[in-house]
Structure formats: structure tokens, C-alpha cells
Amino acid sequence: MASKREGNRVYYCENLRNLIALNPKTGNEVWRYTNSGVAISTPALTDDAIYVRITKNRTNHGIGIFDSGTGEKIGFVAVSNVPNSSIALSDSLAVVTVPSSEVYAFEPCSFDIAGHCFL
């Protein structure tokens, strides 16, 4: 279980399926997203969104994007294979690698979430 803390929330993936937000002062669960596939990374955080590597139905691999306040899934970016790195974020890019030595980098464009391009 890897976790990240931001402000008044701690975010983590539990049992390879659930993305959970906790109140760090009380330990109470704020929200939970249960994935039909596997959530397999430390959450990457921006001001508005959480990025997690996920695999859906063993064939649909990519990055799930979630609203940090509500846990609502707001996007999914498909990649060719199961990502083998945590998601790295900068001011202008979201980057992840896959075992076939491919690197996926997304940049701002006409459709974006938290400043990152998603098609």
C-alpha cells in the first residue's frame, strides 16, 4: 500500500482495487473508488486530480484520472501495455513508461484535466 498526503486528505490504493481518500486527523474514509480492474501505483496528485495506473479487464491498460475532492473518475488514458512506473508529474507533463520501453508523455492541449492533455 503506497499513499500520498495532500492538505486534508491521504490517498492510497488498497488491495489492488480501491482508491481511497482518508481524513488524516480522524482516520475516517472520505470517499472510495472501487475499480473493476487493478489499481497498481502510488497516486500522483495535482491540485484538482489524482492519477493512478490501472488495468481494466486484463487488456485495457492506462492511467485513471480522478477528482481529488469527490473520487469521481473523470478520465482514462489508454496505453499499449501495463505501465511499469509510477506516474511522474511536472507543470507541463504527465509521464509514464511501459515494459516495451515506450514512454507516454501528455502535455496541455484543447482538452485537459489539471493542465494535462488527454485525448
N, C-alpha and C positions, 0 to 999 in steps of 0.2 A: 504494500500500500504506500503510494507516494502522495504527498499532499503539498498544497501551496496555500499561503495565507495572504489575504489582501483585505485591508480595512477591517470590517466587522464580520468577515467570513473566512472559513477554512474550507478549501475544496480538495476532494480526493476521489480516487477510483477505488471501489470496493468489490471484491470477489470477481474481478474482471468484467463486471456488467454494469454496475451502478456508478453514476457520477453524483456525488453528494456535496451539499453545502451545509456546514455547521456554523452555529454561533460559537466562537471560541471562548466566550465568557461563561456560557451556560452548558455548552456541550449539546444543546438541542439541535435537532435537524431542522434546517430552514427549508430545503427542498431536496428532492431526489429525482434523478432521471434514470430510468431503467432501460438499458439498451437491449435490443433484440439480438445483438451480436456481442462482440467482445470489446471492452474499453481497455486499452493496454498502454497507457502512458501517464506520466505526471501531467496534470493540467497546465497549460500555458495560458497566462492571463493578460488581458488588456483592460482598459477602463470599462469597456462595455461587454466583452465577450470572453468565453473560455474555449480553448481549442484542445481537443483530445483525439489521439489516434484511435480509430475504431475499425473493426471488421464486421461487416454485416453478412450473414448467410455464407460465411467462409469464402466468398468470391468477390464481394464488394468492399474494397479496402479504401480507407481515406482518412480525412480529418473531419470530425464532427465539430460544429460551432454552436455554442450555447449562450443564451442570455445569462449573464452573471447574477442578475437580480432575481430572475424567476426560474431558471433552469430549463426554459423552453428551448428546444432545438431550433436554431434559426438558419442552419445551413449544413451542407455536406460537400466536401471536395473529394472526388474520386481520384485515386492514384493506381498505378499498374500492379502494385504488389503490396503486401503488408508493410507499412512504414517501419523501419528498424531504428529510428532515432526519435528522441523527444522532439517536439516542435520548438523551433527557435524563433523568437520574435524580435524585430527591431522597429524603428519608427516607420520604415517603409516596406518591410518584407516579413512574410511568414515562410519559414523554410523547413522542409522535412526530407529525409532520404529514404530510399527503399533498397532491398537487397540486390537488385540488379544494377547497383551503382548509379541509379538515377537520382537527381536532386530536383525537388519541386520547390520553386520559389514563386510566391504570389505577391504582386505589387498593386498599389492603388489603381483603380480604373473606374469606369462609369457605374458599376455595381460593386459596392464594397460593404464590408462589415468591419467596424472598428478600424477603418483606414486600410484594409487589406482586400485585394481583388479576389473575387470568387465568381467563376463563370458557371 
